[in-house]
């Protein structure tokens, strides 16, 4: 018996098979990635659109109320989200009769019109979630613990901001992330084609598309000279397309040209909401700096994003957490990309040595 116990202890002390460790690690990473790609979007849409329903967004969950708001004022410039929602509603109406579906802030809401919101936001959250994972994932190492924390931080904010239901927010995040990923394409023609399409469609969807330009220019200022020119030209190219769409909409669409819906000075609970937004952004900066320990890119990004920030402060509702998310996505892109470019330059230098 004693001999048997001794042999068992010796067996336990042996080093585990590295092959099995690698296989287990690969299976674990694959399972985690599949969960993030498929399970997280499903839970998000169930929790934010079905298990709970917005008591903040009002009078836009039926066709007439939606058309009254999104065909006038500054909302008439947000064409892509509006038309996709209406197309989704018409598609559902062709297969099922609509019926009343009372919402907390819209007693005239209908089932199919709300279902169009749910489907549109679910589809584009799935794709923007996938693009975010591609942005954070390393080809060789997968998603690191730090990048996983950044990902979960963004998803948490998306959940907390879902009390504001719109047809264009999830689309806006998707097109911004497409722009960020496009600059990783090494062939210039393909890069500018993808970047151009995403820039135009994103600019026809929401004005926050402008923030892609400050993000690209910030990377250009802090990366190596070899890469700087590429990001600088990409930023100018995006700015040119955004400006053309922004001005074109205000020149050619009927009605008085508008920049914002009105002066709100931050809206209700402006000061507490501003403190929350600053705190959340600081948390994002602190996490991003774990890999690239430099605050200057964040400061430059804020400076170049001044037109968006000033517009939000003057005419936005600061209690809407969704207003911070485009800026936070830019922050993550800047630090992740600067880290990747620095590591690439160091590896290239080591190969030369």
N, C-alpha and C positions, 0 to 999 in steps of 0.2 A: 504493500500500500504506500509506504514511504517513498519507494522508488518510483511508483507511478506519479505521485504528486511532484516529485523532483523533475521528472521528464515534462510534466505539464507546465511547470513554471519556466523551464528552459525554453519551451515552445513559445510561451507568451512573450518572452524577452527578445525573441528573434525579430529582426527588422521586417516590417511588412513589405510585401511585394510591390515595387514601384509601378509595375505595369497595372496592377489592380487599382492603385492610388490614382494614376492618371485616368483610367477608365471611369472611376467613380467621380473624379473631379469634372471630367467632360460631361458625364450624365447629369451631374448637379447643375453645371452652368447652363446646359441645354434646357433642363426643367425650369430653372429660374427665368430664362429668357422667354420661354413659351408662356409662363405665367404672366410675365409683364406685358407681353404682346396681346394675349387673348383674355386673360382673367381680369386684369385691371380695367380695361375699357368696359367690359360687361358690368362689373361692380359699379363703376362710375356712373354709367347711364341708368342703371337700376336705382341707385341710391339718390341721385340728384334730379332725376326726371320722372321716376315712377313711384318709388317708396315715399319720397317727399316731393311736394310741388311748390313752386315759387309763390311766396306771398309778397313779393317786391315788384316784379314786372307786372304791369297792368294794361288791360284793354287791348292787347295785341294777339290774343289767342282765338280770334275769329276773323274771318276774311275782311269784313268791312273795317273793323278797328285797325287791323294790320295795314290795310291800304291807306287809311287816313294818316297814320304816323309815318310809314316808310315811303310815301310818295310826296312828301313835303319836307321843307326845312333841310337841315344838313343830312338827314337820313336818305334823301333821294339820291345822294351820291354813292351810296353803298349798294351798288347794283347787283353784284354777283350773289351775295347771300340772299337778298330779297327774291331774285328770280329763281334761284335754286329751291327756296322754300315754297314758292308758289307752284313751281313745276312738280315738286313732291306732293303737294296738296292735290293738284289736279290728277296726278297719277293715282293717288289713293281714292279720290272721288269717282274715278272711272270704274272702280271695282267694288265700292261699298258706299252705301248711303250714309251721309253724315248725320250726327245727332248731338244733342246738347251734352256738354261735359263741363260742369261748373268748376271754375278755378277760384282760389281765394280772392283774387283781385280782378276777376273778369267773369261776371255772371252770364255773359253771352258767349263764352268759349264753347267751341265745338270739338268733338272727339278727334276727327280726322285732321283738323288744323293743328291741334296740339301734337298729334301723332307725327305730323310733318316736321315739327320742331325736334321731336325726339329722334326720329330717323336721321335727319340731317346732321344734328349735333353728334349722334352716336357714330355715324360713318366717318366724319372728319376728326372726331376725337381719336378713333382707332388709327387713322393714318398719321395724324400729328404725333400720337404716342409712339408709333413705329419710327417716325423720322427722328424724334428726340432720342430714342434708344440707339439708332444708327449714329447719331451725332456723338453720343457718349461712349459708344462701344469701340474698343480697340480690336483690330483684326486678329492680333495674336493672343492678347490677354483677356479678351472679352470685356465685360463691364466691371470695373474696379469697385472696391467698397466705397470710395469717395464719390465716384460717378453715380453709383446706386443711391447714395444719400442725396445727391443733387436731384436725381430723377424723382425720388419719393418726395422731396421738398416741393418740386414743381407740381406733382400730382396732388399733394395736399392743398396747395393754393388753388388749383383748378377745382377741387371739390368745394373748398370754402367760398369760391367766387361764383358758384353755379346758381346762387339765388337770383342772379341777373341772367335772364334767358333772352338771347338774341339769335338771329339767324346768321351772324357774321363773325363772331368771336373765334369759334373753333376753326373756321376757314382761314382767318387771319393768322393764327398760330401755324397752321399747316403750310401756308405759302411762305411765311418767314423762314421756317425750318428748311423748306425746299431751297430757298436762296442760300442759306448757310451751307447746306450740303453740296450745292452746285459748285462752290469754289474749290471743293476737293477734287473735282474732275480735272485731270491734268491736261487734257486736250482743250486748247482755248476755244475752238469753234463750238464744241459740245457744251463747255462751261457757259459761254455767253448765251447760247440758245436756251438752255434750261433756266439760267438766271433771268433772261429777258422775259420769258413766258411767265414765270412765277412773279416777277416784278409787276408786269402789266395787269395780270389777273388779280394779284393782291392789292394793287392800287385802286382797282375798280371795286374792291370789297370793303376796305377800311383804311383810314388815314394812317394808322399805326404802322403800315408797311414802310413808311419813311425811315423807321428806326433801323432798317437793314443797312442803310448807308452809313450812319455813325458807327455801327458795329464793324463793317468792313474797313472803314478808314482808321478805326482804332487799332485793328490788327496790323494794318499797313504801317502805322507809326511805331509799333513796338517789335515787329518781327525783323528778321534778317534782311539785309539789302537785296538779296536775291529774290525774296518773296514779296518784299514791300511794294514794288512796282505793280505786281500782279493784283494785289488786293486794293491798291489805290485806284487802278483803272476800273476794277470791278465795282468799287464804291461809286465812282463818278458815273459809270454806265447806269447803275441802278438809280442814282439820283436824277439823271436825265430822263429816264423812263417814268419814274414816279412823278416828277414835275410836269411832264407832258400830260400824263393822265389827270393829275390833280387840277391843273389849269384848264385842260380841255373840258372836263366835266362842268366846271363852273362857267365856262364861256358858252358851251353849246346846249346844255340842258336848260329848259325854260325855268323862269323864276329868278328872283334876286340872288346873286352869288353870295354864298355864306361860307364862313370858316368854322363857326361853331353855332350851337343852338341858342346860346345866350350866355350872359355873364352870371355865374353862380358863386364865384369865389370859394369853390370847394364844396358848396352845398351844405346840407344838414350835417352837423357834427364834424365840421371841417378840420378843426385843430386836433381832436383826438384821432380822427382818421388819418391825418397827415403823419402823426407820430407813429401810428401802426405801420403805414407804408414805408416810412424811413427805417423803422426797426426791421421789417421783413427784408428790405433791400440790403441792409447792413448784414443780416444773417447770410444772405446769398453771397455777398462779397467775402465774408469770412470763410465760408465753405470753399468758394472758388479759389481763394488764395492759398489753400493748403498745398496746391501743386505749383502754382506760379505766384510766388510771394512778392507781389508788387501792387500797391494800391493805385498807381498812376493810370493804368488802363481803365479802371472803374471811373476815376475822376474825369478822364478825357471823354469816355463814353457819355457821361452825364452832361458834360459841356456841349458836345456835338448834338446831343438829344434835346437841347434847350427848347427848340420850337414845339416839340411834343409835350415836354414837361410844363412849359408856360401855358399852353392851350388847356391842358388838364387842370392846372391850378386855377385858371380863370373861368373855365366853362364846364368843368367836369364835376361829377359827384365823387368825392374822394373816398366815400364809404364803399364804393364799388371796387372791390379788390382786383377785378379783372383788368383795370387800367394799368396796374403794375406789371402784369404778366408779360406783355411784349418786351418791356425793358429788361425784365429778369431773364428772358430767353436770350436777348442780346448779350447780357452780361455772361451767361454760361457759355455761349458760343465764343466770345472773345477769349476767356481764360482757357477753355478747352483747346481752342485752336492755337493760341500762343504756346501752350504747353507742348502740343503735338509738334509744332514747327521747331521749337527749341530742341526737343528730343531728336528730331530728324536731323537737325544741323549738327548736334553733338555726335550722333551715330555716323554721319557722313565724315566728320572730322576724324573720328576714331578709325574709320576705314582707310582714310588717307595716310594716317600715321602707321 
